[in-house]
């Protein structure tokens, strides 16, 4: 059973373990978070929770039935009905449709719970799996970008509110 839950204070240790365990895997397709991220993780976790409480971001963990973190799906920089979608799935869970499932679930939350109308996303061109997830979940390419010198693509998804 897969559970998608909003980030909480007690998620800190499991989230840190997830990030450490998958650091090299993630760095192969997205810019590395850097050593400072891991050194200051507890402080940063508290800061993110405060930003989430203020409505600036919506952070979600993807967990298995035992509470092990398999991924994250975040909505960042919430403003004027829009946010940027970001996600990462553990190496051991990749290639099984989990990213597509989790992104769909968080897109639904974005419209129904957070009142968002537009999501933006971006990925490097050398990450075909991420492009596939975005296309499968309805995102449309809207432009080109560069991430630490790596070429990338920008995407947008219009959301509609669920019927009442």
PyMOL commands that set and color helices and strands:
alter all, ss='L'
color gray80, all
select helices_A, chain A and resi 9-21+23-27+35-39+41-53+91-93+98-112+128-136
alter helices_A, ss='H'
color red, helices_A
select strands_A, chain A and resi 3-6+58-63+69-79+82-89+118-124+140-147+150-158
alter strands_A, ss='S'
color yellow, strands_A
deselect
rebuild
show_as cartoon
